[in-house]
Amino acid sequence: MPHTFHIPVLGLGYSIDTPLKVARYGISSVLSIVDDELIERIREYHMRKMNLSFSPIPKSSTDSRASRITTYLNFLSDAIASQVAEIKKQAFDAGSDICKYFELLPEGSSLKNGYELMMDYPEGEHKARFQHVLRNKIKSGAIDVNIMAKVDKMNFVENEFAGDENTDALAALRGFAKSELSSSVILSAGMNPRLYSYLAQFGDFFPDESGKMKKKIILKVSDFRSALIQAKFLAKKGLWVSEFRIESGLNCGGHAFATEGYLLGPILEEFKVKREEMLQELFALYQPALQQKDLNLKDLPRQRITVQGGIGTAEENLFLIHHYGLDATGWGSPFLLVPEVTNVDDVTLNTLANATERDFYLSNSSPLGIQFNNFRSSSIEGQRLGRIEKHRPGSPCTKKLLCNNTEFTEQAICTASRKYQHLKIKQLESLGLTAEEFKEQFEAVTEKICLCEGLCSSTYLKYEISKPKESKAVAICPGPNLAYFSGIYSLEEMVGHIYGRLNLLEKIERPHFFVKELGLYIDYLQGELQQVCNDFTDKKKKQLNHFKLQLCEGISYYKRLFNEITDDADQTLDLIQTQLNISKERLDLLRIE
């Protein structure tokens, strides 16, 4: 890949068409394929804007979910191929897209060096030949897709189960697998054996005669052990994990999957130390599985390791790549402040740009029952409170993508829905709870918000394609790292910041991202202790002691790490050591008895 960073998936709508905006510059990005209704509307918007003929795929048509996804991905593929073809025809004039392509590249890359050398050449035959070589080197960034593996709702037709292959996750995978794309599917949010097994039904995930796979598998993981377990499961089916995308458990956007106290630094160290051993172990399972399918692969396939979550400076970016031998990094939330890359409506964009640390918090607002990084000033919070005031808590639930609760119904419903919250509150009223107990449980029930609508609203508002009766309330889920970025930026500025050409955080006081994540984990442990103070079982005590022990070991690891790279002239390293000492004192004050 031309670049050493990628843009991860951002909600449902925020990066739904990001490849259309950045792939022509060689930048890889990820879009969610959870919501086929959103996908269909965005396809219509762009095709009409490009004066292309749009043929809708009705929800009632056969295999509509997969078909909508396939058709949209094929549209992206064709549109981006046309963009790249146009760039290759351009003259190397200042301000042109072809110059922008090369100027965005990282310093020191052979392609960037070649471009700068060519620009210094005098006009003539040699310069023209050089330009021809550079044009042929232009490659688009990847159009990758994300599937939350466990968001896999069962679907029914006239109250009859539509079958395993028509659950949401499997249908989405089929949509990607049948597309023309040569790219990757990122599987996140845990392991789904049925989905993982379904991958083996599509030939594009297996190597061709030259050993190349048209479609690749990326696992988004938060620790080494779970990564290895999932990869071994796939390898036994002849499926290769081409990349482990390691994400901080808490210092990230969207759903937060806290580890058992394992911090990002020690996790990366484990991947670094065991990388080659893991590669050999997986290949030993993968090769015979391929042979059973009459496929032969002699050479070890490549396996990338990348990291994302909370990275904020060029120095942190370079340190991660060099110290841990990583292939790339992911930068997500900061791109929410880049209007030409992501879909954030003007009101939300300006609110984000002026937000402070307290505006970003870890909530229980997701209907999935997983903690969710939230933004206090989002308009969906006002909508939620307004509905409670009108004694009509909950959302209408029109999309039903996150239906996973069967507490009161035979078919699953969503815990953010009006139907569920009405039934649950009615149950609470019958339990004879004290006023304080009722208030606490009422707030826990009504905290849930509709992510299906909320994570799409901003896109519809930005493109002015909202329907008259459609909710306009915006949900947005940046990582806490966004608090330190206070502005609205261009693509050139953000990429320049990543590569160290400029510093968008020059006068901002911000802890090192390892220290920031450590603080988030200590906050998390403190919250867990407060939550269980009246019901402290031996099992929970053992779990939290293990959690605290891992944090202590993580702090010791960081102290050793930063001692090894200490530069007497570098005050930043002294500050990190001070911050680690303060964090250790905070941790020691948390008593688990």
C-alpha positions as CSV (number, residue, x, y, z in Angstrom):
1,M,0.0,0.0,0.0
2,P,1.2,3.5,-0.8
3,H,0.4,4.8,2.8
4,T,1.3,3.5,6.2
5,F,-2.1,4.3,7.8
6,H,-5.7,3.4,7.1
7,I,-9.0,5.0,8.1
8,P,-11.0,2.4,10.1
9,V,-14.8,2.0,10.0
10,L,-16.6,5.0,11.5
11,G,-20.1,4.1,12.7
12,L,-22.7,3.2,10.0
13,G,-22.8,6.3,7.9
14,Y,-19.7,8.4,8.7
15,S,-17.4,6.3,6.5
16,I,-20.0,4.7,4.2
17,D,-18.6,6.4,1.1
18,T,-15.1,7.4,2.4
19,P,-13.4,5.2,-0.2
20,L,-15.0,7.4,-2.9
21,K,-13.2,10.4,-1.4
22,V,-9.8,9.0,-0.5
23,A,-9.1,5.8,-2.4
24,R,-7.9,7.7,-5.5
25,Y,-5.1,9.1,-3.4
26,G,-3.9,5.6,-2.4
27,I,-5.5,5.8,1.1
28,S,-7.3,2.7,2.3
29,S,-10.5,3.0,4.3
30,V,-13.3,0.8,5.7
31,L,-17.0,1.1,5.4
32,S,-19.7,-0.7,7.4
33,I,-22.0,-3.1,5.5
34,V,-24.4,-3.6,8.3
35,D,-27.2,-1.3,7.0
36,D,-28.4,-2.2,3.5
37,E,-31.1,0.6,3.6
38,L,-28.3,3.2,4.1
39,I,-26.2,1.6,1.4
40,E,-29.1,1.7,-1.1
41,R,-29.8,5.4,-0.4
42,I,-26.1,6.4,-0.7
43,R,-25.8,4.5,-3.9
44,E,-28.8,6.4,-5.3
45,Y,-27.4,9.7,-4.1
46,H,-24.0,9.3,-5.8
47,M,-25.3,7.7,-9.0
48,R,-27.8,10.6,-9.5
49,K,-25.1,13.1,-8.7
50,M,-22.9,11.5,-11.4
51,N,-25.8,11.4,-13.8
52,L,-25.8,7.6,-13.9
53,S,-28.9,5.5,-14.3
54,F,-30.1,4.2,-10.9
55,S,-32.1,1.0,-10.6
56,P,-33.4,0.5,-7.1
57,I,-33.3,-2.9,-5.4
58,P,-36.6,-3.3,-3.4
59,K,-36.4,-4.7,0.1
60,S,-39.0,-7.2,-1.0
61,S,-36.8,-8.7,-3.8
62,T,-35.0,-12.0,-3.5
63,D,-31.8,-11.8,-1.4
64,S,-32.2,-8.0,-1.4
65,R,-29.7,-7.4,1.5
66,A,-26.8,-9.2,-0.2
67,S,-27.8,-7.7,-3.6
68,R,-27.8,-4.2,-2.4
69,I,-24.4,-4.6,-0.8
70,T,-22.9,-6.3,-3.9
71,T,-24.3,-3.6,-6.2
72,Y,-23.0,-0.7,-4.1
73,L,-19.5,-2.2,-3.7
74,N,-19.4,-2.8,-7.5
75,F,-20.4,0.9,-8.0
76,L,-17.6,2.0,-5.7
77,S,-15.1,-0.2,-7.5
78,D,-16.1,1.2,-10.9
79,A,-16.3,4.8,-9.7
80,I,-12.9,4.7,-8.1
81,A,-11.3,3.0,-11.1
82,S,-12.6,5.8,-13.2
83,Q,-11.2,8.4,-10.7
84,V,-7.7,6.8,-10.9
85,A,-7.8,6.6,-14.7
86,E,-8.6,10.3,-14.8
87,I,-5.8,11.1,-12.4
88,K,-3.3,9.2,-14.6
89,K,-4.2,11.4,-17.5
90,Q,-3.5,14.7,-15.7
91,A,-0.5,16.9,-16.2
92,F,1.7,17.3,-13.2
93,D,0.5,20.9,-12.6
94,A,0.4,22.5,-9.2
95,G,-2.9,21.8,-7.4
96,S,-3.8,18.8,-9.6
97,D,-5.0,15.5,-8.2
98,I,-2.0,13.7,-9.6
99,C,0.3,16.0,-7.7
100,K,-1.9,15.7,-4.6
101,Y,-1.6,11.9,-4.8
102,F,2.2,12.0,-4.6
103,E,2.4,15.0,-2.1
104,L,0.2,13.1,0.4
105,L,2.6,10.2,0.5
106,P,4.9,9.7,3.6
107,E,8.3,11.3,3.6
108,G,11.1,8.9,2.7
109,S,8.9,6.6,0.5
110,S,10.6,5.7,-2.8
111,L,7.5,6.9,-4.7
112,K,7.5,10.3,-3.0
113,N,11.3,10.7,-3.5
114,G,10.8,9.8,-7.2
115,Y,8.1,12.4,-7.6
116,E,10.2,15.1,-6.0
117,L,13.2,14.2,-8.1
118,M,11.0,14.3,-11.3
119,M,9.6,17.7,-10.4
120,D,13.2,19.1,-10.3
121,Y,13.9,17.7,-13.8
122,P,14.0,20.2,-16.7
123,E,11.3,19.8,-19.3
124,G,12.1,17.3,-21.9
125,E,12.1,13.6,-22.9
126,H,13.7,12.3,-19.7
127,K,11.1,14.1,-17.6
128,A,8.2,12.8,-19.7
129,R,9.6,9.2,-19.3
130,F,9.9,9.7,-15.6
131,Q,6.3,11.0,-15.4
132,H,5.1,7.9,-17.4
133,V,6.8,5.6,-14.8
134,L,5.2,7.5,-11.9
135,R,1.7,7.4,-13.5
136,N,2.0,3.6,-13.8
137,K,2.9,3.4,-10.1
138,I,-0.4,5.0,-9.0
139,K,-2.6,2.6,-7.1
140,S,-5.9,3.2,-5.4
141,G,-6.3,2.6,-1.7
142,A,-8.3,-0.5,-0.6
143,I,-12.1,-0.5,-0.3
144,D,-12.4,-2.6,2.7
145,V,-15.6,-3.6,4.5
146,N,-16.5,-4.2,8.2
147,I,-18.9,-6.8,9.6
148,M,-19.6,-6.9,13.4
149,A,-19.5,-10.7,13.6
150,K,-22.1,-11.0,16.4
151,V,-24.5,-8.5,15.0
152,D,-26.3,-11.4,13.2
153,K,-30.0,-11.0,13.6
154,M,-32.2,-13.9,12.5
155,N,-34.7,-12.9,9.8
156,F,-38.3,-14.1,9.3
157,V,-40.6,-14.2,6.3
158,E,-44.3,-14.4,7.3
159,N,-43.2,-15.6,10.8
160,E,-41.0,-18.4,9.2
161,F,-37.3,-18.4,9.9
162,A,-35.6,-17.4,6.6
163,G,-32.6,-19.8,7.2
164,D,-29.1,-19.5,8.6
165,E,-27.7,-18.1,5.3
166,N,-30.1,-15.2,5.5
167,T,-29.1,-13.9,9.0
168,D,-27.8,-10.3,8.8
169,A,-24.1,-11.1,9.1
170,L,-24.1,-14.0,6.6
171,A,-26.1,-12.1,4.1
172,A,-23.7,-9.1,4.4
173,L,-20.7,-11.4,3.9
174,R,-22.4,-12.9,0.8
175,G,-22.9,-9.4,-0.5
176,F,-19.2,-8.7,-0.2
177,A,-18.1,-12.1,-1.5
178,K,-20.1,-11.7,-4.7
179,S,-18.7,-8.3,-5.4
180,E,-16.0,-7.5,-7.9
181,L,-13.8,-6.0,-5.2
182,S,-10.3,-7.3,-4.5
183,S,-10.1,-6.2,-0.9
184,S,-10.6,-7.3,2.7
185,V,-13.4,-8.0,5.1
186,I,-12.7,-6.9,8.7
187,L,-14.4,-9.2,11.2
188,S,-14.9,-7.4,14.5
189,A,-16.6,-7.7,17.9
190,G,-15.9,-11.4,18.6
191,M,-16.1,-14.7,17.0
192,N,-19.1,-16.1,15.2
193,P,-18.4,-19.7,14.2
194,R,-21.3,-19.9,11.8
195,L,-20.1,-16.8,10.0
196,Y,-16.5,-17.9,10.0
197,S,-17.5,-21.3,8.5
198,Y,-19.6,-19.5,5.8
199,L,-16.4,-17.8,4.5
200,A,-15.3,-21.2,3.1
201,Q,-18.2,-21.2,0.7
202,F,-16.6,-18.5,-1.4
203,G,-13.7,-19.2,-3.7
204,D,-12.3,-15.6,-3.6
205,F,-11.0,-16.3,-0.1
206,F,-8.8,-19.1,-1.3
207,P,-5.5,-18.6,-3.2
208,D,-5.3,-18.9,-6.9
209,E,-2.5,-20.7,-8.8
210,S,-0.1,-17.9,-8.1
211,G,-0.9,-17.9,-4.4
212,K,-3.0,-14.6,-4.5
213,M,-6.3,-14.2,-2.8
214,K,-8.8,-11.9,-4.4
215,K,-10.5,-11.3,-1.1
216,K,-8.7,-11.3,2.3
217,I,-9.7,-11.7,5.9
218,I,-8.7,-9.2,8.6
219,L,-9.4,-9.9,12.3
220,K,-9.9,-6.9,14.5
221,V,-8.7,-8.1,17.9
222,S,-7.8,-6.8,21.3
223,D,-5.4,-9.5,22.6
224,F,-3.1,-12.2,21.3
225,R,-4.9,-15.2,22.8
226,S,-8.2,-14.4,21.1
227,A,-6.5,-13.6,17.9
228,L,-4.7,-17.0,17.8
229,I,-7.9,-18.9,18.7
230,Q,-9.9,-17.2,15.9
231,A,-7.1,-17.6,13.3
232,K,-6.6,-21.3,14.1
233,F,-10.3,-21.9,13.6
234,L,-10.1,-20.3,10.2
235,A,-6.8,-21.9,9.2
236,K,-8.3,-25.4,9.8
237,K,-10.9,-24.5,7.1
238,G,-8.2,-23.4,4.6
239,L,-8.8,-19.7,5.4
240,W,-5.9,-17.4,6.0
241,V,-5.9,-14.3,8.2
242,S,-4.0,-11.7,6.2
243,E,-4.0,-9.1,8.9
244,F,-4.5,-8.8,12.7
245,R,-5.8,-5.3,13.3
246,I,-5.1,-4.7,17.0
247,E,-7.4,-2.1,18.6
248,S,-7.2,-0.6,22.1
249,G,-10.0,-2.0,24.2
250,L,-11.1,1.4,25.6
251,N,-9.2,4.2,23.8
252,C,-11.2,3.8,20.6
253,G,-14.4,4.9,19.0
254,G,-17.7,3.1,19.0
255,H,-18.2,-0.1,21.0
256,A,-15.5,-0.6,23.7
257,F,-14.3,-4.1,24.4
258,A,-12.3,-3.8,27.6
259,T,-9.7,-6.5,28.0
260,E,-9.1,-8.2,31.3
261,G,-6.7,-5.4,32.2
262,Y,-4.3,-6.1,29.4
263,L,-2.9,-2.8,28.1
264,L,-2.0,-2.0,24.5
265,G,1.8,-1.9,24.9
266,P,2.1,-5.4,26.5
267,I,-0.3,-6.7,23.9
268,L,1.8,-5.4,21.1
269,E,4.9,-6.7,22.7
270,E,3.4,-10.2,22.8
271,F,2.5,-10.0,19.1
272,K,6.1,-8.8,18.3
273,V,7.7,-11.7,20.3
274,K,5.4,-14.4,19.1
275,R,4.7,-13.2,15.5
276,E,6.9,-15.7,13.7
277,E,5.9,-18.6,16.0
278,M,2.2,-17.8,15.3
279,L,2.8,-17.6,11.6
280,Q,4.4,-21.1,11.5
281,E,1.7,-22.6,13.7
282,L,-1.1,-21.2,11.5
283,F,0.6,-22.3,8.3
284,A,1.0,-25.8,9.7
285,L,-2.8,-25.9,10.0
286,Y,-3.6,-24.0,6.8
287,Q,-1.5,-25.9,4.3
288,P,-3.1,-29.4,4.9
289,A,-6.5,-27.8,4.9
290,L,-5.8,-26.4,1.4
291,Q,-4.5,-29.7,0.2
292,Q,-7.8,-31.3,1.2
293,K,-9.5,-28.9,-1.2
294,D,-6.9,-29.8,-4.0
295,L,-5.2,-26.4,-3.5
296,N,-1.5,-26.2,-3.1
297,L,0.5,-23.4,-1.6
298,K,4.2,-23.8,-0.8
299,D,5.2,-20.3,0.3
300,L,4.1,-18.7,3.5
301,P,1.4,-16.1,2.8
302,R,2.0,-12.6,4.1
303,Q,0.4,-11.7,7.4
304,R,0.3,-8.0,8.4
305,I,-0.1,-6.6,11.9
306,T,-1.5,-3.1,12.4
307,V,-2.8,-1.1,15.4
308,Q,-5.4,1.5,16.0
309,G,-7.1,3.4,18.8
310,G,-6.0,6.7,20.4
311,I,-2.9,7.4,18.3
312,G,-2.6,11.2,18.2
313,T,0.9,12.4,17.0
314,A,3.4,11.6,14.3
315,E,5.9,10.6,17.0
316,E,3.5,8.0,18.5
317,N,2.8,6.8,15.0
318,L,6.4,6.3,14.1
319,F,7.3,4.8,17.5
320,L,4.6,2.1,17.1
321,I,5.7,1.1,13.6
322,H,9.4,1.0,14.3
323,H,9.4,-0.4,17.9
324,Y,6.8,-3.1,17.3
325,G,7.6,-3.8,13.7
326,L,4.0,-3.0,12.6
327,D,2.9,-2.7,9.0
328,A,0.6,0.3,9.5
329,T,-1.6,2.2,11.9
330,G,-5.2,3.2,11.9
331,W,-6.5,6.8,12.4
332,G,-10.2,7.0,12.8
333,S,-11.9,9.6,15.1
334,P,-9.6,12.5,14.0
335,F,-11.0,12.1,10.4
336,L,-14.5,13.0,11.8
337,L,-13.1,16.6,11.7
338,V,-12.2,16.3,8.0
339,P,-15.4,17.1,6.1
340,E,-14.0,16.0,2.7
341,V,-13.4,12.5,4.1
342,T,-16.4,11.7,6.4
343,N,-20.1,12.5,6.7
344,V,-20.7,14.8,9.7
345,D,-23.4,17.4,9.5
346,D,-22.5,21.0,10.1
347,V,-24.0,21.3,13.6
348,T,-22.4,18.1,14.9
349,L,-19.1,19.0,13.2
350,N,-18.9,22.4,14.9
351,T,-19.9,20.9,18.3
352,L,-17.2,18.2,17.9
353,A,-14.5,20.8,16.9
354,N,-15.2,22.7,20.2
355,A,-15.6,19.8,22.5
356,T,-13.5,19.1,25.6
357,E,-12.5,15.9,27.4
358,R,-15.6,15.8,29.6
359,D,-17.8,15.6,26.4
360,F,-16.5,12.2,25.6
361,Y,-17.5,9.3,27.9
362,L,-18.0,5.6,28.1
363,S,-21.7,4.8,28.2
364,N,-24.2,2.0,28.5
365,S,-26.3,3.5,25.7
366,S,-25.8,0.7,23.1
367,P,-28.7,-1.8,22.7
368,L,-26.1,-4.6,22.3
369,G,-25.3,-4.4,26.0
370,I,-21.7,-3.5,25.2
371,Q,-20.1,-0.3,26.6
372,F,-20.1,2.4,24.0
373,N,-17.9,5.5,23.6
374,N,-20.4,8.4,23.4
375,F,-20.6,12.1,22.9
376,R,-22.6,14.1,25.5
377,S,-23.6,16.9,23.1
378,S,-25.1,14.7,20.4
379,S,-28.6,15.6,19.5
380,I,-29.8,12.0,20.0
381,E,-29.3,12.6,23.8
382,G,-31.7,15.5,23.7
383,Q,-34.2,13.4,21.8
384,R,-33.9,10.5,24.4
385,L,-34.5,12.9,27.3
386,G,-37.4,14.6,25.5
387,R,-39.2,11.2,24.9
388,I,-38.8,10.4,28.6
389,E,-40.4,13.8,29.5
390,K,-43.3,13.0,27.3
391,H,-43.7,9.6,29.0
392,R,-42.8,7.8,25.7
393,P,-39.3,6.5,26.3
394,G,-37.6,4.4,23.5
395,S,-37.4,4.6,19.8
396,P,-39.9,3.4,17.1
397,C,-37.3,0.8,15.9
398,T,-37.9,0.8,12.1
399,K,-34.7,-1.0,11.0
400,K,-34.5,-3.7,13.6
401,L,-30.7,-4.3,13.0
402,L,-29.9,-4.7,16.7
403,C,-32.8,-6.9,17.9
404,N,-31.3,-9.3,20.4
405,N,-33.6,-9.5,23.4
406,T,-36.3,-12.2,23.9
407,E,-37.2,-11.4,27.5
408,F,-40.8,-10.5,26.7
409,T,-41.3,-11.7,23.1
410,E,-40.8,-14.8,21.0
411,Q,-38.9,-12.9,18.2
412,A,-36.0,-10.7,19.4
413,I,-36.6,-7.0,19.9
414,C,-34.2,-4.1,20.5
415,T,-33.7,-2.9,24.1
416,A,-33.7,0.7,22.7
417,S,-37.2,0.2,21.2
418,R,-40.3,1.8,22.7
419,K,-41.9,-1.7,22.8
420,Y,-39.1,-3.2,25.0
421,Q,-38.8,-0.2,27.3
422,H,-42.6,0.0,27.8
423,L,-42.7,-3.7,28.8
424,K,-39.6,-3.5,31.0
425,I,-40.8,-0.4,32.9
426,K,-44.1,-2.1,33.4
427,Q,-42.2,-5.1,34.9
428,L,-40.2,-2.8,37.2
429,E,-43.4,-1.1,38.4
430,S,-44.7,-4.5,39.5
431,L,-41.6,-5.5,41.5
432,G,-42.2,-3.3,44.6
433,L,-38.9,-1.6,44.4
434,T,-37.9,1.4,46.5
435,A,-38.0,4.8,44.8
436,E,-34.2,4.8,44.6
437,E,-34.0,1.3,43.2
438,F,-36.7,2.0,40.6
439,K,-35.0,5.3,39.5
440,E,-31.7,3.5,39.1
441,Q,-33.2,0.6,37.0
442,F,-35.4,3.0,35.1
443,E,-32.4,5.1,34.0
444,A,-30.5,1.9,33.0
445,V,-33.4,0.8,30.8
446,T,-34.0,4.2,29.2
447,E,-30.3,5.0,28.6
448,K,-30.3,2.9,25.4
449,I,-30.4,4.9,22.2
450,C,-31.3,3.9,18.6
451,L,-28.0,3.5,16.9
452,C,-29.5,2.2,13.6
453,E,-31.1,5.6,13.0
454,G,-28.7,7.8,15.0
455,L,-25.5,6.6,13.3
456,C,-27.0,7.3,9.8
457,S,-28.8,10.7,10.5
458,S,-25.7,12.8,10.1
459,T,-25.0,11.4,6.6
460,Y,-28.6,12.1,5.5
461,L,-28.4,15.6,6.9
462,K,-25.1,16.4,5.2
463,Y,-26.4,15.1,1.8
464,E,-29.9,16.7,2.4
465,I,-31.6,13.3,1.7
466,S,-33.5,12.9,5.0
467,K,-37.1,11.8,4.7
468,P,-39.8,14.1,6.1
469,K,-40.9,11.8,9.0
470,E,-37.4,10.4,9.6
471,S,-35.5,11.1,12.9
472,K,-33.0,13.8,12.5
473,A,-31.3,13.1,15.8
474,V,-27.6,12.3,15.5
475,A,-25.6,9.7,17.4
476,I,-21.8,9.9,17.1
477,C,-19.2,7.7,18.8
478,P,-15.7,9.2,18.7
479,G,-12.9,7.9,20.7
480,P,-11.7,10.0,23.7
481,N,-8.6,11.0,21.7
482,L,-10.8,13.4,19.6
483,A,-10.9,15.8,22.6
484,Y,-7.4,17.0,21.8
485,F,-8.2,18.0,18.2
486,S,-10.0,21.4,18.1
487,G,-10.6,22.4,14.6
488,I,-11.9,21.5,11.2
489,Y,-9.2,20.2,8.9
490,S,-8.5,19.4,5.3
491,L,-7.3,16.0,4.1
492,E,-3.8,17.5,3.5
493,E,-3.6,18.8,7.0
494,M,-4.7,15.6,8.7
495,V,-2.4,13.4,6.6
496,G,0.4,16.0,7.1
497,H,-0.2,15.7,10.9
498,I,0.0,11.9,10.7
499,Y,3.3,12.0,8.9
500,G,4.8,14.9,10.9
501,R,4.8,17.6,8.2
502,L,2.8,19.7,10.6
503,N,1.5,19.4,14.2
504,L,-2.2,20.0,14.8
505,L,-1.7,19.5,18.5
506,E,1.3,21.8,18.9
507,K,0.1,23.8,21.9
508,I,-2.2,21.1,23.4
509,E,-1.5,19.4,26.7
510,R,-2.1,15.7,26.0
511,P,-0.9,12.5,27.7
512,H,1.0,9.9,25.7
513,F,-1.6,7.6,24.2
514,F,-0.3,4.6,26.3
515,V,-0.8,6.7,29.5
516,K,-4.2,7.9,28.3
517,E,-5.4,4.3,27.8
518,L,-4.0,3.3,31.2
519,G,-6.1,6.1,32.8
520,L,-9.2,4.9,31.0
521,Y,-8.6,1.4,32.3
522,I,-8.2,2.7,35.9
523,D,-11.4,4.7,35.5
524,Y,-13.1,1.5,34.2
525,L,-11.9,-0.5,37.2
526,Q,-13.1,2.2,39.6
527,G,-16.5,2.1,37.9
528,E,-16.7,-1.7,38.2
529,L,-15.8,-1.5,41.9
530,Q,-18.6,1.1,42.5
531,Q,-21.1,-1.1,40.6
532,V,-20.5,-4.3,42.6
533,C,-19.9,-2.7,46.0
534,N,-23.2,-4.2,47.4
535,D,-22.8,-7.5,45.7
536,F,-19.1,-8.5,45.8
537,T,-18.9,-12.2,45.1
538,D,-15.7,-14.2,45.4
539,K,-15.8,-14.7,41.6
540,K,-16.0,-11.0,40.9
541,K,-13.3,-10.3,43.5
542,K,-11.0,-12.7,41.8
543,Q,-11.7,-11.2,38.4
544,L,-11.1,-7.6,39.5
545,N,-7.9,-8.6,41.4
546,H,-6.6,-10.2,38.1
547,F,-7.6,-7.0,36.3
548,K,-5.7,-4.8,38.7
549,L,-2.7,-7.1,38.6
550,Q,-2.5,-6.8,34.8
551,L,-2.7,-3.0,35.1
552,C,0.2,-3.1,37.6
553,E,2.2,-5.3,35.2
554,G,1.4,-3.0,32.4
555,I,2.7,0.0,34.3
556,S,5.9,-1.9,35.1
557,Y,6.3,-2.7,31.4
558,Y,5.9,0.9,30.4
559,K,8.4,2.1,32.9
560,R,11.0,-0.4,31.6
561,L,10.1,0.5,28.0
562,F,10.5,4.3,28.5
563,N,13.7,3.8,30.5
564,E,15.2,1.9,27.6
565,I,14.6,4.7,25.2
566,T,15.4,7.6,27.6
567,D,17.1,10.6,26.1
568,D,18.5,13.0,28.6
569,A,17.5,15.9,26.5
570,D,13.9,14.6,26.0
571,Q,11.6,16.1,28.7
572,T,8.6,14.3,27.2
573,L,10.0,10.9,28.5
574,D,10.4,12.4,32.0
575,L,6.8,13.6,31.8
576,I,5.6,10.1,30.8
577,Q,7.5,8.5,33.8
578,T,5.8,11.1,36.1
579,Q,2.4,10.3,34.6
580,L,3.0,6.6,35.1
581,N,3.9,7.2,38.8
582,I,0.7,9.2,39.3
583,S,-1.3,6.4,37.6
584,K,0.3,3.8,39.8
585,E,-0.7,5.8,42.9
586,R,-4.3,6.0,41.6
587,L,-4.4,2.3,41.1
588,D,-3.0,1.5,44.5
589,L,-5.8,3.5,46.1
590,L,-8.4,1.2,44.6
591,R,-8.9,-1.5,47.3
592,I,-10.4,-4.9,46.3
593,E,-11.3,-6.6,49.5
